[in-house]
Amino acid sequence: MPVPSPYAARLETIPVQRRDVRILGGTTAYWVYGPADAAITMIAVHGFRGDHHGLEPVVAYLPGVRVVMPDLPGFGETGPLPDRPHDLAAYAEWLTAFADAVAPGAVILGHSFGSIVASAAVAQGLRTPRLVLVNPIGAPALEGPKAVLTRLAILYYALGARLPESAGTALLRHPLIVRTMSVAMAKTSDPHVRRFVHDQHDAYFSLFSDRDTLRDAFVTSVSHDVSEFAARISVPTLLVAAQRDDITPIEAERRLVTLFPDAELVEIAHVGHLIHYEAPAEAAGAIRRFLRPLDAPAP
């Protein structure tokens, strides 16, 4: 039985529509939350192995903002991009084309792997008034304190791609491995939120389209980080980081914010890489404050 969302009551008050759009030869599924006449529209890009559901708790605390949330190519209800590797160039091109087609000029938000995609796209010319990065990947994965675990993960995804297809896919979707990932990332002491986090990962972490696309996306996620693009991002940028993040330590986030021409860092205590599940109200509060100038009436 699904675990009820702690944020369901808030989310149910926000209108939502599911839509599709053709992007780079494939079909992108996306969801639009909030009023059509909102003063602010934001495109939110989820993290690796997830889909749009992951950022819904943050949307629940952003009433009045129009939030457009696609499933990344190869994840959730969006199929892979045809006839090309799913590297960072492909994801950044896809996001730019998606924004141009669906919500030109929108604020861009990226969580985790989505922070890399969003930063690359904005650095390469995607037009946006502001950039929001939640749990940004702020340092090279192969050089940090978790480098050994990263190398083990690389072996895991490589093995999943090399085994016979049925065995490899079963390994990549194995419930025990998904639960192990979830337990490792969850920091909350709230038992209901913890159950909800695990249920979300059980439900959505294995909805990737195929093992080759998953491998490409994983290699992309550990081969790049936001620091590569920070100096080329001129728009005001908000970093929402967790003090107990095992993926990017808070010390690296404090260094990362200094690489942007115009950026600020909000730190959230007692949580790790799942700010969007464990502290969505705090994240949304920081986002609302950061976007407030865009909501002000023109003089």
C-alpha positions in Angstrom: 0.0 0.0 0.0 1.4 3.5 -0.9 2.5 5.6 2.0 0.4 8.8 2.1 2.4 12.0 1.3 2.9 14.3 4.3 2.4 17.1 1.8 -0.7 15.8 0.0 -3.2 18.2 1.5 -1.2 21.2 0.3 -0.5 19.7 -3.1 -4.2 18.9 -3.7 -5.0 22.6 -3.6 -2.8 23.3 -6.6 -4.2 22.6 -10.1 -2.1 20.3 -12.3 -2.2 19.2 -15.9 -0.2 16.5 -17.7 1.0 17.4 -21.2 3.4 16.2 -24.0 5.6 18.0 -26.3 7.9 16.9 -29.2 11.6 17.8 -28.3 14.7 16.7 -30.3 12.7 14.0 -32.1 11.3 12.4 -28.9 8.2 13.0 -26.8 8.7 14.8 -23.4 6.0 14.3 -20.8 5.6 17.2 -18.4 3.2 18.5 -15.7 2.1 22.1 -15.1 1.2 23.1 -11.6 -0.4 26.3 -10.5 -2.4 29.1 -12.1 -2.0 29.8 -15.8 -1.8 33.6 -15.0 0.9 33.3 -12.4 3.4 36.2 -12.3 6.3 33.7 -12.1 6.8 30.5 -14.2 9.5 28.1 -13.2 10.8 25.0 -14.9 12.0 22.4 -12.4 14.4 19.6 -13.4 14.5 16.5 -11.2 17.6 14.3 -10.3 19.1 11.1 -11.4 16.8 8.0 -11.5 13.9 10.1 -10.3 11.0 11.7 -12.2 8.7 14.8 -11.6 7.2 13.3 -8.5 10.3 14.0 -6.5 9.9 17.8 -6.6 6.2 17.8 -5.9 6.7 18.4 -2.1 8.5 21.7 -3.0 5.7 22.6 -5.4 3.2 22.1 -2.5 4.8 25.1 -0.7 4.9 27.3 -3.8 1.2 28.2 -4.3 0.8 31.0 -6.8 3.9 30.0 -8.8 3.4 28.2 -12.1 5.8 25.2 -12.0 6.5 23.2 -15.2 8.1 19.8 -14.4 9.2 17.5 -17.2 10.5 14.0 -16.8 14.1 13.9 -18.1 14.7 11.9 -21.3 14.9 8.2 -20.4 13.1 8.6 -17.1 9.5 8.5 -15.9 7.1 8.9 -18.8 9.6 10.5 -21.1 11.3 8.1 -23.6 15.0 8.4 -24.5 16.2 10.8 -27.2 16.4 8.9 -30.5 19.8 8.0 -32.0 22.1 9.8 -29.7 24.0 9.2 -26.4 22.5 10.7 -23.3 25.5 12.8 -22.4 25.5 16.3 -20.9 25.4 18.0 -24.3 22.2 16.1 -25.1 20.5 16.9 -21.8 21.5 20.6 -22.0 20.3 20.9 -25.6 17.0 19.1 -24.6 16.4 21.5 -21.7 17.0 24.6 -23.8 14.7 23.3 -26.5 12.1 22.3 -23.9 12.2 25.8 -22.3 11.9 27.5 -25.7 8.9 25.4 -26.6 7.0 25.4 -23.4 8.0 28.3 -21.1 10.5 30.7 -22.7 12.0 33.0 -20.1 11.0 30.9 -17.1 13.1 30.6 -14.0 15.1 27.4 -14.1 15.4 25.1 -11.1 17.6 21.9 -11.0 17.9 19.4 -8.2 21.0 17.1 -7.9 21.7 15.8 -11.4 19.2 18.4 -12.6 21.5 21.1 -11.2 24.3 20.0 -13.6 21.9 19.9 -16.6 20.4 23.3 -15.7 23.8 24.9 -15.1 25.2 23.6 -18.3 22.2 24.8 -20.3 22.2 28.3 -18.7 26.0 28.6 -19.2 25.5 27.7 -22.8 22.8 30.3 -23.5 19.5 29.2 -22.1 17.7 32.5 -21.2 16.3 32.7 -17.7 16.0 35.6 -15.2 17.1 33.5 -12.3 18.6 30.1 -11.6 17.8 27.9 -8.5 20.0 24.9 -7.6 18.8 22.5 -4.9 21.3 20.0 -3.5 23.7 21.1 -6.3 26.5 18.7 -7.4 29.2 21.1 -6.5 32.4 19.1 -6.8 33.8 16.3 -8.9 32.3 13.0 -7.7 35.6 11.1 -8.3 37.7 13.5 -6.2 35.6 13.9 -3.0 35.3 11.9 0.3 32.9 9.5 -1.4 35.2 8.7 -4.3 35.4 5.0 -3.4 31.6 4.7 -3.3 31.3 6.5 -6.6 33.7 4.0 -8.2 31.7 1.1 -6.8 28.5 2.7 -8.3 30.3 3.0 -11.6 31.1 -0.7 -11.5 27.4 -1.4 -10.6 26.0 0.5 -13.6 28.7 -1.0 -15.9 27.8 -4.5 -14.8 24.1 -3.7 -15.3 24.9 -2.7 -18.9 27.1 -5.7 -19.6 25.1 -8.6 -18.3 22.4 -10.2 -20.5 19.6 -7.7 -20.9 17.1 -9.3 -18.6 19.7 -10.0 -15.9 21.2 -6.5 -16.2 17.9 -4.7 -16.0 16.8 -6.8 -13.1 20.0 -5.9 -11.2 19.6 -2.2 -11.9 15.9 -2.4 -10.7 16.5 -4.7 -7.8 14.4 -3.6 -4.8 17.1 -4.3 -2.2 19.6 -2.0 -4.0 17.0 0.7 -4.5 16.1 0.5 -0.7 19.8 0.6 0.2 20.3 3.8 -1.8 17.2 5.3 -0.2 18.3 4.4 3.4 21.8 5.9 2.7 20.4 9.2 1.6 17.6 9.7 4.1 18.5 11.7 7.2 15.1 12.5 8.7 14.2 11.3 12.1 10.5 11.6 11.3 9.3 8.0 10.8 6.4 9.0 8.5 8.6 11.1 6.2 11.2 8.3 6.2 8.5 5.8 5.1 7.3 8.2 2.5 10.8 8.7 1.1 11.4 5.0 0.8 8.0 4.5 -0.8 8.7 7.2 -3.4 12.0 5.6 -4.3 10.4 2.2 -4.5 7.7 3.5 -6.8 9.8 5.8 -9.1 13.5 5.0 -9.0 13.2 2.1 -11.4 11.1 3.8 -14.1 14.1 4.4 -16.4 13.4 3.5 -20.0 16.4 1.1 -20.6 19.7 0.2 -19.1 21.8 1.9 -21.8 20.2 5.3 -21.2 20.5 4.8 -17.4 24.3 4.0 -17.8 24.8 7.1 -20.0 23.0 9.3 -17.6 24.9 8.0 -14.6 28.3 8.5 -16.4 27.2 12.0 -17.2 26.2 12.6 -13.5 29.6 11.6 -12.1 31.7 13.1 -14.9 30.5 16.7 -14.5 29.5 19.1 -11.7 28.2 22.7 -11.4 31.6 24.2 -10.7 32.5 23.7 -14.4 29.8 26.2 -15.4 29.5 28.6 -12.5 31.8 31.4 -13.8 29.8 31.6 -17.1 26.4 32.0 -15.3 25.7 35.7 -15.0 22.1 35.6 -13.8 21.3 35.7 -10.1 21.6 32.2 -8.7 20.4 30.6 -5.5 22.0 27.5 -4.0 20.0 25.6 -1.5 22.3 23.1 0.2 22.1 20.6 3.0 24.6 20.5 5.8 24.5 16.6 5.9 24.7 16.0 2.2 26.8 12.9 1.5 27.0 13.6 -2.3 28.4 17.1 -2.1 29.8 18.1 1.4 28.7 21.5 2.6 32.3 22.8 2.5 32.2 22.2 -1.2 29.0 24.1 -1.5 30.5 27.0 0.3 33.3 27.1 -2.2 30.9 26.6 -5.1 28.9 29.8 -4.3 32.1 31.9 -4.6 32.6 30.8 -8.2 29.4 32.5 -9.5 29.4 36.2 -10.4 26.1 36.7 -8.5 25.0 33.9 -6.2 23.8 33.3 -2.6 23.8 30.1 -0.5 21.1 29.0 1.8 22.1 26.1 4.1 19.5 23.7 5.6 20.6 21.9 8.8 19.8 18.3 9.7 19.1 17.0 6.2 21.1 15.5 3.4 20.7 15.0 -0.3 16.9 14.8 -0.1 16.0 18.4 0.8 13.0 18.1 -1.6 11.5 15.3 0.5 12.7 16.2 4.0 12.7 20.0 4.1 10.5 21.2 1.2 9.0 24.0 3.2 12.4 25.4 4.0 13.5 25.1 0.4 10.4 26.7 -0.9 10.7 29.6 1.6 14.2 30.3 0.3 13.0 30.1 -3.3 10.1 32.4 -2.6 12.4 35.0 -1.1 14.8 34.7 -4.0 12.1 35.2 -6.6 10.3 38.0 -4.8 11.8 40.7 -7.0 10.3 39.0 -10.1 6.9 39.2 -8.5 7.1 43.0 -7.8 4.9 45.2 -10.0 6.7 47.2 -12.7 7.2 50.8 -11.7 
